[in-house]
Amino acid sequence: MRVLIIEDDAAIREMLVRRLQLRGYVVDQAVDGETGLARVREAPPDVLLLDHGLPGISGWDVARALRAESAFAELPIIA
């Protein structure tokens, strides 16, 4: 299973990556909403872990943008 983490705090992001990889997940990461949206569109993950307080495009706006696209309407998002 592939997980994308969109989190601007490096310490939190690294902790999540380590924990998920130890459990066998393939993890990709982005540090802001714009990069995260691009990564989802390039290679859709199975699950998205999303921080709501991102620089630039907020996590809420990322979720709204993805829900507006039929290809991602069912993507599991954990905020």
Rosetta constraint file for C-alpha pairs under 8 A:
AtomPair CA 1 CA 25 HARMONIC 5.48 0.50
AtomPair CA 1 CA 26 HARMONIC 6.16 0.50
AtomPair CA 1 CA 45 HARMONIC 7.96 0.50
AtomPair CA 1 CA 46 HARMONIC 6.14 0.50
AtomPair CA 2 CA 25 HARMONIC 5.97 0.50
AtomPair CA 2 CA 26 HARMONIC 4.68 0.50
AtomPair CA 2 CA 27 HARMONIC 5.82 0.50
AtomPair CA 2 CA 28 HARMONIC 7.54 0.50
AtomPair CA 2 CA 45 HARMONIC 5.19 0.50
AtomPair CA 2 CA 46 HARMONIC 5.27 0.50
AtomPair CA 2 CA 47 HARMONIC 6.75 0.50
AtomPair CA 3 CA 25 HARMONIC 6.81 0.50
AtomPair CA 3 CA 26 HARMONIC 6.18 0.50
AtomPair CA 3 CA 27 HARMONIC 4.90 0.50
AtomPair CA 3 CA 28 HARMONIC 6.24 0.50
AtomPair CA 3 CA 45 HARMONIC 5.45 0.50
AtomPair CA 3 CA 46 HARMONIC 5.94 0.50
AtomPair CA 3 CA 47 HARMONIC 4.97 0.50
AtomPair CA 3 CA 48 HARMONIC 5.84 0.50
AtomPair CA 3 CA 49 HARMONIC 7.25 0.50
AtomPair CA 4 CA 27 HARMONIC 5.85 0.50
AtomPair CA 4 CA 28 HARMONIC 4.75 0.50
AtomPair CA 4 CA 29 HARMONIC 5.39 0.50
AtomPair CA 4 CA 30 HARMONIC 7.60 0.50
AtomPair CA 4 CA 36 HARMONIC 8.00 0.50
AtomPair CA 4 CA 40 HARMONIC 7.77 0.50
AtomPair CA 4 CA 45 HARMONIC 5.89 0.50
AtomPair CA 4 CA 47 HARMONIC 6.48 0.50
AtomPair CA 4 CA 48 HARMONIC 4.95 0.50
AtomPair CA 4 CA 49 HARMONIC 6.13 0.50
AtomPair CA 5 CA 13 HARMONIC 7.12 0.50
AtomPair CA 5 CA 16 HARMONIC 7.99 0.50
AtomPair CA 5 CA 17 HARMONIC 7.89 0.50
AtomPair CA 5 CA 27 HARMONIC 7.34 0.50
AtomPair CA 5 CA 28 HARMONIC 6.32 0.50
AtomPair CA 5 CA 29 HARMONIC 4.66 0.50
AtomPair CA 5 CA 30 HARMONIC 6.27 0.50
AtomPair CA 5 CA 48 HARMONIC 6.07 0.50
AtomPair CA 5 CA 49 HARMONIC 4.72 0.50
AtomPair CA 5 CA 50 HARMONIC 6.09 0.50
AtomPair CA 6 CA 13 HARMONIC 7.91 0.50
AtomPair CA 6 CA 29 HARMONIC 5.80 0.50
AtomPair CA 6 CA 30 HARMONIC 4.75 0.50
AtomPair CA 6 CA 31 HARMONIC 5.72 0.50
AtomPair CA 6 CA 32 HARMONIC 6.33 0.50
AtomPair CA 6 CA 33 HARMONIC 6.87 0.50
AtomPair CA 6 CA 36 HARMONIC 5.84 0.50
AtomPair CA 6 CA 48 HARMONIC 7.64 0.50
AtomPair CA 6 CA 49 HARMONIC 6.23 0.50
AtomPair CA 6 CA 50 HARMONIC 5.00 0.50
AtomPair CA 6 CA 51 HARMONIC 6.14 0.50
AtomPair CA 7 CA 12 HARMONIC 7.43 0.50
AtomPair CA 7 CA 13 HARMONIC 5.80 0.50
AtomPair CA 7 CA 29 HARMONIC 7.63 0.50
AtomPair CA 7 CA 30 HARMONIC 6.47 0.50
AtomPair CA 7 CA 31 HARMONIC 5.20 0.50
AtomPair CA 7 CA 32 HARMONIC 6.61 0.50
AtomPair CA 7 CA 50 HARMONIC 6.47 0.50
AtomPair CA 7 CA 51 HARMONIC 5.29 0.50
AtomPair CA 7 CA 54 HARMONIC 6.94 0.50
AtomPair CA 8 CA 13 HARMONIC 7.35 0.50
AtomPair CA 8 CA 30 HARMONIC 7.62 0.50
AtomPair CA 8 CA 31 HARMONIC 4.44 0.50
AtomPair CA 8 CA 32 HARMONIC 5.93 0.50
AtomPair CA 8 CA 51 HARMONIC 7.72 0.50
AtomPair CA 8 CA 54 HARMONIC 6.13 0.50
AtomPair CA 8 CA 55 HARMONIC 7.40 0.50
AtomPair CA 9 CA 13 HARMONIC 6.12 0.50
AtomPair CA 9 CA 31 HARMONIC 7.63 0.50
AtomPair CA 10 CA 14 HARMONIC 5.98 0.50
AtomPair CA 11 CA 15 HARMONIC 6.20 0.50
AtomPair CA 12 CA 16 HARMONIC 6.21 0.50
AtomPair CA 13 CA 17 HARMONIC 6.12 0.50
AtomPair CA 13 CA 29 HARMONIC 7.77 0.50
AtomPair CA 14 CA 18 HARMONIC 6.14 0.50
AtomPair CA 15 CA 19 HARMONIC 6.22 0.50
AtomPair CA 16 CA 20 HARMONIC 6.04 0.50
AtomPair CA 17 CA 21 HARMONIC 5.98 0.50
AtomPair CA 17 CA 27 HARMONIC 6.31 0.50
AtomPair CA 18 CA 22 HARMONIC 6.12 0.50
AtomPair CA 19 CA 23 HARMONIC 6.59 0.50
AtomPair CA 20 CA 24 HARMONIC 6.57 0.50
AtomPair CA 20 CA 25 HARMONIC 5.44 0.50
AtomPair CA 20 CA 26 HARMONIC 7.71 0.50
AtomPair CA 20 CA 27 HARMONIC 7.18 0.50
AtomPair CA 21 CA 25 HARMONIC 4.95 0.50
AtomPair CA 21 CA 26 HARMONIC 6.30 0.50
AtomPair CA 21 CA 27 HARMONIC 6.72 0.50
AtomPair CA 29 CA 36 HARMONIC 7.53 0.50
AtomPair CA 30 CA 35 HARMONIC 5.87 0.50
AtomPair CA 30 CA 36 HARMONIC 5.15 0.50
AtomPair CA 30 CA 39 HARMONIC 7.74 0.50
AtomPair CA 31 CA 35 HARMONIC 6.99 0.50
AtomPair CA 31 CA 36 HARMONIC 7.28 0.50
AtomPair CA 31 CA 54 HARMONIC 7.94 0.50
AtomPair CA 32 CA 36 HARMONIC 6.10 0.50
AtomPair CA 32 CA 54 HARMONIC 5.71 0.50
AtomPair CA 32 CA 55 HARMONIC 5.91 0.50
AtomPair CA 32 CA 56 HARMONIC 6.96 0.50
AtomPair CA 32 CA 57 HARMONIC 7.21 0.50
AtomPair CA 33 CA 37 HARMONIC 6.05 0.50
AtomPair CA 33 CA 54 HARMONIC 6.27 0.50
AtomPair CA 33 CA 55 HARMONIC 7.12 0.50
AtomPair CA 33 CA 56 HARMONIC 6.67 0.50
AtomPair CA 33 CA 57 HARMONIC 4.92 0.50
AtomPair CA 33 CA 58 HARMONIC 6.12 0.50
AtomPair CA 33 CA 59 HARMONIC 6.27 0.50
AtomPair CA 33 CA 62 HARMONIC 6.09 0.50
AtomPair CA 34 CA 38 HARMONIC 6.39 0.50
AtomPair CA 34 CA 56 HARMONIC 7.30 0.50
AtomPair CA 34 CA 57 HARMONIC 6.13 0.50
AtomPair CA 34 CA 62 HARMONIC 7.92 0.50
AtomPair CA 35 CA 39 HARMONIC 6.23 0.50
AtomPair CA 36 CA 40 HARMONIC 6.22 0.50
AtomPair CA 37 CA 41 HARMONIC 6.25 0.50
AtomPair CA 37 CA 62 HARMONIC 6.60 0.50
AtomPair CA 37 CA 66 HARMONIC 7.80 0.50
AtomPair CA 38 CA 42 HARMONIC 6.10 0.50
AtomPair CA 39 CA 43 HARMONIC 5.96 0.50
AtomPair CA 39 CA 44 HARMONIC 7.15 0.50
AtomPair CA 40 CA 44 HARMONIC 4.47 0.50
AtomPair CA 40 CA 45 HARMONIC 6.43 0.50
AtomPair CA 46 CA 75 HARMONIC 6.94 0.50
AtomPair CA 46 CA 76 HARMONIC 7.17 0.50
AtomPair CA 47 CA 75 HARMONIC 6.53 0.50
AtomPair CA 47 CA 76 HARMONIC 5.11 0.50
AtomPair CA 47 CA 77 HARMONIC 6.12 0.50
AtomPair CA 47 CA 78 HARMONIC 7.69 0.50
AtomPair CA 48 CA 75 HARMONIC 7.44 0.50
AtomPair CA 48 CA 76 HARMONIC 6.22 0.50
AtomPair CA 48 CA 77 HARMONIC 4.77 0.50
AtomPair CA 48 CA 78 HARMONIC 6.13 0.50
AtomPair CA 49 CA 77 HARMONIC 6.04 0.50
AtomPair CA 49 CA 78 HARMONIC 4.87 0.50
AtomPair CA 49 CA 79 HARMONIC 5.94 0.50
AtomPair CA 50 CA 59 HARMONIC 6.13 0.50
AtomPair CA 50 CA 77 HARMONIC 6.89 0.50
AtomPair CA 50 CA 78 HARMONIC 5.99 0.50
AtomPair CA 50 CA 79 HARMONIC 4.64 0.50
AtomPair CA 51 CA 59 HARMONIC 5.59 0.50
AtomPair CA 51 CA 79 HARMONIC 5.66 0.50
AtomPair CA 52 CA 58 HARMONIC 5.84 0.50
AtomPair CA 52 CA 59 HARMONIC 3.85 0.50
AtomPair CA 52 CA 60 HARMONIC 5.61 0.50
AtomPair CA 52 CA 79 HARMONIC 6.45 0.50
AtomPair CA 53 CA 58 HARMONIC 5.69 0.50
AtomPair CA 53 CA 59 HARMONIC 6.04 0.50
AtomPair CA 54 CA 58 HARMONIC 4.82 0.50
AtomPair CA 54 CA 59 HARMONIC 5.86 0.50
AtomPair CA 57 CA 61 HARMONIC 6.17 0.50
AtomPair CA 57 CA 62 HARMONIC 6.72 0.50
AtomPair CA 58 CA 62 HARMONIC 6.32 0.50
AtomPair CA 59 CA 63 HARMONIC 6.22 0.50
AtomPair CA 59 CA 79 HARMONIC 7.84 0.50
AtomPair CA 60 CA 64 HARMONIC 6.20 0.50
AtomPair CA 61 CA 65 HARMONIC 6.01 0.50
AtomPair CA 62 CA 66 HARMONIC 6.22 0.50
AtomPair CA 63 CA 67 HARMONIC 6.12 0.50
AtomPair CA 63 CA 77 HARMONIC 7.53 0.50
AtomPair CA 64 CA 68 HARMONIC 6.20 0.50
AtomPair CA 65 CA 69 HARMONIC 6.77 0.50
AtomPair CA 66 CA 72 HARMONIC 5.48 0.50
AtomPair CA 66 CA 73 HARMONIC 6.49 0.50
AtomPair CA 67 CA 72 HARMONIC 5.99 0.50
AtomPair CA 67 CA 73 HARMONIC 4.49 0.50
AtomPair CA 67 CA 74 HARMONIC 7.65 0.50
AtomPair CA 68 CA 72 HARMONIC 7.80 0.50
AtomPair CA 68 CA 73 HARMONIC 6.76 0.50
AtomPair CA 69 CA 73 HARMONIC 6.12 0.50
